Amino acid sequence: MMPTPAKINLYTMFKLPSVYLTGIRVKELSDKTCVTSVKHRWINQNPFKSLFWAVQGMAAELSTGSMVIGGIEESGKSISMLVANNKATFTKKARGRINFTCNDGHLIREAIKATVETGEGQTFWMKSTGTDQEGDIVSVFDFEWTVRLRAK
């Protein structure tokens, strides 16, 4: 069963406190899409009075990782997950409320199925796009996730 936004947000309070303290929250979560949101505030700004790039990265990663967690839970298998690589592009200063949307949930099910069937680790890339309140893209993050069965 896919975790709820409330469960993921509670998890961040205890296990990822920097995510929680900077105001990053999961707003929508399904097996296909996840939306996270963060508002530019004093605690998460850079010296140029915009959202610090690392805070954007945490929000973007959470939008992909929440679906990976859900996919692993749905599989019922003991599977590890890890970001192996990432890249980012910044196109505009991030000010105000920024939403990060990932629509690549379909890739998770395929990778988990392949790792369970073959016993081999799988990698896949997921994209998260950050948009401001006007709908302008402020940043795009790509994360290479790896999943593999845990040793018994």
MDAnalysis code that builds the backbone (N, CA, C; Angstrom):
import MDAnalysis as mda
import numpy as np

u = mda.Universe.empty(456, n_residues=152, atom_resindex=np.repeat(np.arange(152), 3), trajectory=True)
u.add_TopologyAttr("name", ["N", "CA", "C"] * 152)
u.add_TopologyAttr("resid", np.arange(1, 153))
u.add_TopologyAttr("resname", ["MET", "MET", "PRO", "THR", "PRO", "ALA", "LYS", "ILE", "ASN", "LEU", "TYR", "THR", "MET", "PHE", "LYS", "LEU", "PRO", "SER", "VAL", "TYR", "LEU", "THR", "GLY", "ILE", "ARG", "VAL", "LYS", "GLU", "LEU", "SER", "ASP", "LYS", "THR", "CYS", "VAL", "THR", "SER", "VAL", "LYS", "HIS", "ARG", "TRP", "ILE", "ASN", "GLN", "ASN", "PRO", "PHE", "LYS", "SER", "LEU", "PHE", "TRP", "ALA", "VAL", "GLN", "GLY", "MET", "ALA", "ALA", "GLU", "LEU", "SER", "THR", "GLY", "SER", "MET", "VAL", "ILE", "GLY", "GLY", "ILE", "GLU", "GLU", "SER", "GLY", "LYS", "SER", "ILE", "SER", "MET", "LEU", "VAL", "ALA", "ASN", "ASN", "LYS", "ALA", "THR", "PHE", "THR", "LYS", "LYS", "ALA", "ARG", "GLY", "ARG", "ILE", "ASN", "PHE", "THR", "CYS", "ASN", "ASP", "GLY", "HIS", "LEU", "ILE", "ARG", "GLU", "ALA", "ILE", "LYS", "ALA", "THR", "VAL", "GLU", "THR", "GLY", "GLU", "GLY", "GLN", "THR", "PHE", "TRP", "MET", "LYS", "SER", "THR", "GLY", "THR", "ASP", "GLN", "GLU", "GLY", "ASP", "ILE", "VAL", "SER", "VAL", "PHE", "ASP", "PHE", "GLU", "TRP", "THR", "VAL", "ARG", "LEU", "ARG", "ALA", "LYS"])
u.atoms.positions = np.array([
    [0.838, -1.185, 0.000],
    [0.000, 0.000, 0.000],
    [0.883, 1.249, 0.000],
    [0.543, 2.199, -0.839],
    [1.300, 3.444, -0.954],
    [1.173, 4.237, 0.349],
    [2.301, 4.720, 0.897],
    [2.200, 5.552, 2.102],
    [1.461, 6.856, 1.781],
    [0.919, 7.481, 2.787],
    [0.194, 8.739, 2.595],
    [1.155, 9.915, 2.761],
    [0.780, 11.092, 2.237],
    [1.611, 12.277, 2.478],
    [1.833, 12.536, 3.970],
    [0.802, 12.335, 4.787],
    [0.950, 12.567, 6.232],
    [1.998, 11.636, 6.837],
    [2.012, 10.362, 6.418],
    [2.995, 9.414, 6.952],
    [4.413, 9.776, 6.514],
    [4.568, 10.174, 5.269],
    [5.896, 10.581, 4.792],
    [6.356, 11.840, 5.544],
    [5.468, 12.810, 5.734],
    [5.832, 14.037, 6.437],
    [6.198, 13.751, 7.892],
    [5.504, 12.836, 8.545],
    [5.839, 12.446, 9.911],
    [7.196, 11.741, 9.943],
    [7.431, 10.889, 8.955],
    [8.716, 10.200, 8.835],
    [9.860, 11.215, 8.741],
    [9.678, 12.276, 7.946],
    [10.756, 13.252, 7.794],
    [11.059, 13.968, 9.110],
    [10.039, 14.157, 9.952],
    [10.259, 14.834, 11.223],
    [11.270, 14.066, 12.078],
    [11.198, 12.740, 12.056],
    [12.060, 11.936, 12.907],
    [13.322, 11.418, 12.216],
    [13.235, 11.119, 10.930],
    [14.362, 10.498, 10.229],
    [15.128, 11.440, 9.303],
    [14.477, 12.520, 8.855],
    [15.110, 13.501, 7.962],
    [14.828, 14.907, 8.489],
    [15.353, 15.255, 9.662],
    [14.969, 16.525, 10.279],
    [15.299, 17.765, 9.445],
    [16.356, 17.730, 8.648],
    [16.660, 18.902, 7.821],
    [15.575, 19.139, 6.782],
    [14.978, 18.071, 6.276],
    [13.852, 18.206, 5.348],
    [12.680, 18.857, 6.065],
    [12.365, 18.345, 7.231],
    [11.216, 18.857, 7.984],
    [11.431, 20.315, 8.413],
    [12.610, 20.631, 8.951],
    [12.865, 21.981, 9.469],
    [12.898, 23.045, 8.375],
    [13.286, 22.654, 7.161],
    [13.303, 23.626, 6.071],
    [11.929, 23.814, 5.437],
    [10.941, 23.051, 5.903],
    [9.564, 23.257, 5.456],
    [9.127, 22.442, 4.265],
    [9.890, 21.453, 3.883],
    [9.528, 20.609, 2.742],
    [8.435, 19.641, 3.174],
    [7.360, 19.573, 2.379],
    [6.251, 18.678, 2.700],
    [5.765, 17.977, 1.434],
    [5.342, 16.726, 1.595],
    [4.691, 15.999, 0.510],
    [3.241, 16.460, 0.484],
    [2.775, 16.891, -0.675],
    [1.400, 17.374, -0.826],
    [0.492, 16.349, -1.503],
    [1.022, 15.637, -2.493],
    [0.252, 14.617, -3.218],
    [1.150, 13.410, -3.431],
    [0.564, 12.217, -3.334],
    [1.345, 11.003, -3.534],
    [0.448, 9.895, -4.073],
    [0.864, 9.334, -5.205],
    [0.201, 8.161, -5.767],
    [1.297, 7.262, -6.337],
    [0.913, 6.160, -6.957],
    [1.932, 5.282, -7.533],
    [2.520, 5.857, -8.819],
    [1.921, 6.908, -9.360],
    [2.404, 7.510, -10.611],
    [3.034, 8.887, -10.424],
    [2.558, 9.642, -9.424],
    [2.950, 11.040, -9.272],
    [3.175, 11.391, -7.807],
    [4.135, 12.284, -7.583],
    [4.325, 12.843, -6.250],
    [4.639, 14.330, -6.399],
    [4.023, 15.133, -5.528],
    [4.276, 16.570, -5.496],
    [4.741, 16.936, -4.095],
    [5.895, 17.594, -4.025],
    [6.372, 18.148, -2.768],
    [6.353, 19.668, -2.891],
    [6.358, 20.337, -1.755],
    [6.262, 21.792, -1.760],
    [7.160, 22.362, -0.677],
    [7.747, 23.506, -0.972],
    [8.564, 24.226, 0.010],
    [8.435, 25.719, -0.270],
    [8.359, 26.498, 0.792],
    [8.244, 27.951, 0.653],
    [9.567, 28.596, 1.024],
    [10.000, 29.532, 0.195],
    [11.218, 30.280, 0.474],
    [11.034, 31.061, 1.773],
    [11.903, 30.774, 2.742],
    [11.883, 31.445, 4.043],
    [13.317, 31.726, 4.474],
    [13.462, 32.418, 5.577],
    [14.789, 32.756, 6.075],
    [15.651, 31.515, 6.299],
    [15.080, 30.460, 6.874],
    [15.858, 29.273, 7.242],
    [16.372, 28.493, 6.033],
    [15.767, 28.669, 4.869],
    [16.186, 27.869, 3.713],
    [16.680, 28.725, 2.538],
    [17.071, 29.959, 2.826],
    [17.515, 30.826, 1.729],
    [19.031, 30.840, 1.600],
    [19.492, 31.277, 0.449],
    [20.912, 31.480, 0.198],
    [21.228, 32.977, 0.365],
    [22.467, 33.396, 0.222],
    [22.799, 34.826, 0.391],
    [22.165, 35.743, -0.656],
    [21.609, 35.165, -1.723],
    [21.010, 35.951, -2.805],
    [19.506, 36.061, -2.646],
    [19.009, 35.694, -1.458],
    [17.597, 35.809, -1.090],
    [16.670, 34.995, -1.997],
    [17.134, 33.791, -2.311],
    [16.282, 32.827, -3.000],
    [16.488, 31.471, -2.330],
    [15.716, 30.488, -2.732],
    [15.760, 29.164, -2.114],
    [17.101, 28.495, -2.394],
    [17.772, 28.080, -1.346],
    [19.082, 27.433, -1.437],
    [18.979, 26.191, -2.328],
    [19.976, 25.974, -3.180],
    [19.928, 24.864, -4.133],
    [19.783, 23.514, -3.436],
    [20.394, 23.341, -2.268],
    [20.320, 22.057, -1.572],
    [18.910, 21.784, -1.051],
    [18.182, 22.816, -0.664],
    [16.794, 22.647, -0.232],
    [15.947, 22.231, -1.425],
    [16.206, 22.835, -2.576],
    [15.505, 22.409, -3.784],
    [15.813, 20.943, -4.078],
    [17.060, 20.546, -3.902],
    [17.445, 19.157, -4.141],
    [16.749, 18.189, -3.197],
    [16.626, 18.586, -1.913],
    [15.930, 17.711, -0.964],
    [14.462, 17.555, -1.333],
    [13.827, 18.661, -1.715],
    [12.405, 18.592, -2.100],
    [12.221, 17.755, -3.361],
    [13.120, 17.928, -4.316],
    [13.043, 17.151, -5.556],
    [13.281, 15.663, -5.290],
    [14.293, 15.348, -4.479],
    [14.582, 13.944, -4.173],
    [13.411, 13.295, -3.436],
    [12.783, 14.044, -2.520],
    [11.645, 13.501, -1.785],
    [10.477, 13.196, -2.721],
    [10.324, 13.989, -3.780],
    [9.233, 13.730, -4.724],
    [9.458, 12.443, -5.511],
    [10.698, 12.035, -5.676],
    [10.977, 10.767, -6.351],
    [11.042, 9.622, -5.339],
    [11.734, 9.853, -4.244],
    [11.960, 8.812, -3.250],
    [10.706, 8.328, -2.554],
    [9.730, 9.213, -2.378],
    [8.476, 8.801, -1.736],
    [7.783, 7.718, -2.548],
    [7.844, 7.853, -3.865],
    [7.232, 6.818, -4.719],
    [8.042, 5.538, -4.715],
    [9.375, 5.651, -4.603],
    [10.207, 4.444, -4.519],
    [9.880, 3.691, -3.230],
    [9.754, 4.414, -2.120],
    [9.373, 3.791, -0.847],
    [8.037, 3.069, -0.995],
    [7.076, 3.728, -1.622],
    [5.766, 3.123, -1.830],
    [5.839, 1.878, -2.684],
    [6.629, 1.919, -3.735],
    [6.775, 0.757, -4.607],
    [7.400, -0.427, -3.887],
    [8.378, -0.149, -3.041],
    [9.016, -1.216, -2.267],
    [8.025, -1.800, -1.270],
    [7.274, -0.939, -0.587],
    [6.271, -1.426, 0.365],
    [5.227, -2.298, -0.334],
    [4.780, -1.871, -1.515],
    [3.783, -2.646, -2.255],
    [4.312, -4.003, -2.691],
    [5.621, -4.097, -2.947],
    [6.202, -5.369, -3.400],
    [6.219, -6.412, -2.291],
    [6.286, -5.967, -1.050],
    [6.362, -6.894, 0.068],
    [7.722, -7.558, 0.209],
    [8.696, -7.148, -0.563],
    [10.040, -7.731, -0.534],
    [10.982, -6.816, 0.252],
    [12.092, -7.389, 0.688],
    [13.116, -6.611, 1.377],
    [14.072, -6.065, 0.313],
    [13.872, -4.817, -0.051],
    [14.618, -4.189, -1.143],
    [15.254, -2.907, -0.625],
    [16.527, -2.723, -0.949],
    [17.208, -1.481, -0.573],
    [17.108, -0.484, -1.723],
    [17.185, 0.794, -1.381],
    [17.124, 1.864, -2.375],
    [18.221, 2.871, -2.074],
    [18.776, 3.457, -3.126],
    [19.861, 4.411, -2.959],
    [19.962, 5.291, -4.196],
    [20.231, 6.567, -3.991],
    [20.517, 7.456, -5.115],
    [21.970, 7.237, -5.501],
    [22.208, 6.853, -6.747],
    [23.557, 6.603, -7.238],
    [24.142, 7.835, -7.920],
    [23.283, 8.687, -8.460],
    [23.751, 9.826, -9.239],
    [22.633, 10.847, -9.300],
    [22.994, 12.091, -9.489],
    [21.976, 13.100, -9.743],
    [22.566, 14.255, -10.540],
    [21.673, 14.975, -11.203],
    [22.077, 16.178, -11.934],
    [20.942, 17.183, -11.842],
    [21.304, 18.442, -11.942],
    [20.301, 19.497, -11.790],
    [20.584, 20.644, -12.738],
    [19.494, 21.313, -13.122],
    [19.569, 22.519, -13.942],
    [18.711, 23.575, -13.260],
    [19.266, 24.768, -13.129],
    [18.557, 25.879, -12.496],
    [18.309, 26.959, -13.552],
    [17.050, 27.381, -13.672],
    [16.700, 28.310, -14.745],
    [16.190, 29.659, -14.259],
    [15.831, 29.753, -12.981],
    [15.267, 30.989, -12.447],
    [15.437, 30.985, -10.936],
    [15.577, 32.180, -10.330],
    [15.640, 32.252, -8.873],
    [14.363, 31.683, -8.277],
    [14.526, 30.849, -7.261],
    [13.379, 30.218, -6.620],
    [12.925, 31.080, -5.444],
    [11.799, 31.732, -5.628],
    [11.228, 32.579, -4.572],
    [9.758, 32.230, -4.418],
    [9.238, 32.427, -3.203],
    [7.843, 32.086, -2.949],
    [7.695, 30.589, -2.750],
    [6.533, 30.049, -3.045],
    [6.281, 28.613, -2.897],
    [6.708, 27.897, -4.172],
    [7.508, 26.850, -3.992],
    [8.000, 26.052, -5.110],
    [7.456, 24.636, -4.955],
    [6.858, 24.111, -6.019],
    [6.342, 22.742, -6.042],
    [7.226, 21.896, -6.945],
    [7.595, 20.720, -6.448],
    [8.379, 19.772, -7.236],
    [7.484, 18.597, -7.590],
    [7.380, 18.318, -8.879],
    [6.494, 17.270, -9.370],
    [7.294, 16.211, -10.110],
    [7.053, 14.962, -9.741],
    [7.630, 13.825, -10.443],
    [6.487, 12.958, -10.944],
    [6.515, 12.630, -12.228],
    [5.488, 11.793, -12.858],
    [6.055, 10.470, -13.366],
    [7.155, 10.008, -12.771],
    [7.849, 8.822, -13.268],
    [7.603, 7.569, -12.438],
    [6.494, 7.518, -11.726],
    [6.204, 6.370, -10.875],
    [6.168, 5.041, -11.605],
    [5.813, 5.064, -12.889],
    [5.737, 3.819, -13.669],
    [7.088, 3.105, -13.765],
    [8.178, 3.839, -13.652],
    [9.504, 3.238, -13.762],
    [9.844, 2.357, -12.560],
    [9.268, 2.674, -11.415],
    [9.588, 1.967, -10.179],
    [9.096, 0.531, -10.240],
    [7.854, 0.348, -10.615],
    [7.261, -0.991, -10.662],
    [8.076, -1.901, -11.583],
    [8.487, -1.373, -12.737],
    [9.272, -2.163, -13.686],
    [10.608, -2.588, -13.081],
    [11.288, -1.647, -12.411],
    [12.599, -1.941, -11.826],
    [12.490, -2.941, -10.683],
    [11.486, -2.775, -9.835],
    [11.310, -3.705, -8.715],
    [10.972, -5.101, -9.229],
    [10.117, -5.179, -10.224],
    [9.763, -6.479, -10.809],
    [11.011, -7.160, -11.363],
    [11.841, -6.404, -12.067],
    [13.057, -6.971, -12.659],
    [14.047, -7.420, -11.590],
    [14.204, -6.646, -10.523],
    [15.162, -7.039, -9.480],
    [14.678, -8.269, -8.713],
    [13.364, -8.407, -8.522],
    [12.826, -9.590, -7.842],
    [12.976, -10.823, -8.732],
    [12.683, -10.685, -10.026],
    [12.749, -11.827, -10.945],
    [14.173, -12.292, -11.201],
    [15.108, -11.350, -11.330],
    [16.478, -11.711, -11.702],
    [17.436, -11.778, -10.517],
    [17.087, -11.129, -9.424],
    [18.005, -11.047, -8.287],
    [19.103, -10.021, -8.488],
    [19.082, -9.354, -9.636],
    [20.084, -8.336, -9.961],
    [19.569, -6.956, -9.577],
    [20.473, -6.089, -9.152],
    [20.101, -4.709, -8.880],
    [19.687, -4.008, -10.165],
    [18.831, -3.025, -10.038],
    [18.344, -2.267, -11.195],
    [18.556, -0.777, -10.943],
    [18.793, -0.037, -12.014],
    [18.893, 1.418, -11.911],
    [17.880, 2.046, -12.853],
    [17.417, 3.230, -12.481],
    [16.489, 3.974, -13.324],
    [16.568, 5.445, -12.940],
    [16.309, 6.305, -13.918],
    [16.349, 7.748, -13.715],
    [14.932, 8.284, -13.540],
    [14.772, 9.194, -12.576],
    [13.491, 9.863, -12.342],
    [13.731, 11.369, -12.362],
    [12.781, 12.098, -12.945],
    [12.896, 13.551, -13.082],
    [11.886, 14.243, -12.179],
    [12.327, 15.321, -11.522],
    [11.456, 16.162, -10.718],
    [11.629, 17.607, -11.184],
    [10.511, 18.249, -11.491],
    [10.538, 19.615, -12.004],
    [9.979, 20.566, -10.963],
    [10.750, 21.603, -10.646],
    [10.332, 22.615, -9.678],
    [9.731, 23.812, -10.383],
    [8.524, 24.192, -9.974],
    [7.848, 25.346, -10.567],
    [7.448, 26.326, -9.468],
    [7.449, 27.611, -9.818],
    [7.030, 28.631, -8.861],
    [5.527, 28.877, -8.977],
    [5.031, 29.861, -8.239],
    [3.597, 30.129, -8.193],
    [3.037, 30.610, -9.531],
    [3.887, 31.149, -10.379],
    [3.441, 31.588, -11.704],
    [3.478, 30.450, -12.719],
    [3.976, 29.297, -12.310],
    [4.079, 28.154, -13.214],
    [5.386, 28.093, -13.973],
    [6.308, 29.013, -13.685],
    [7.608, 29.010, -14.350],
    [8.509, 27.939, -13.739],
    [9.273, 27.255, -14.573],
    [10.219, 26.254, -14.091],
    [11.418, 26.971, -13.476],
    [11.751, 26.603, -12.236],
    [12.917, 27.182, -11.564],
    [14.093, 26.214, -11.559],
    [13.798, 24.899, -11.537],
    [14.868, 23.905, -11.567],
    [14.314, 22.547, -11.991],
    [15.217, 21.739, -12.531],
    [14.877, 20.372, -12.919],
    [15.972, 19.468, -12.361],
    [15.561, 18.460, -11.601],
    [16.493, 17.500, -11.014],
    [16.243, 16.121, -11.603],
    [17.333, 15.406, -11.894],
    [17.271, 14.016, -12.328],
    [18.025, 13.174, -11.308],
    [17.395, 12.101, -10.841],
    [18.004, 11.205, -9.864],
    [18.082, 9.801, -10.438],
    [19.268, 9.196, -10.330],
    [19.439, 7.801, -10.716],
    [19.272, 6.962, -9.452],
    [18.175, 6.245, -9.373],
    [17.893, 5.382, -8.232],
    [18.371, 3.974, -8.524],
    [18.852, 3.285, -7.485],
    [19.184, 1.874, -7.590],
    [18.323, 1.124, -6.578],
    [17.840, -0.023, -6.990],
    [17.108, -0.918, -6.093],
    [17.723, -2.307, -6.237],
    [17.804, -3.006, -5.108],
    [18.303, -4.386, -5.144],
    [17.755, -5.136, -3.951],
    [17.651, -6.447, -4.112],
    [17.207, -7.300, -3.012],
    [18.256, -7.280, -1.907],
    [17.807, -7.225, -0.687],
    [18.733, -7.305, 0.447],
    [19.143, -8.755, 0.640],
    [20.379, -8.941, 1.075],
    [20.884, -10.294, 1.364],
    [20.155, -10.845, 2.588],
    [19.873, -12.113, 2.553],
    [19.150, -12.735, 3.671],
    [20.062, -13.112, 4.793],
])
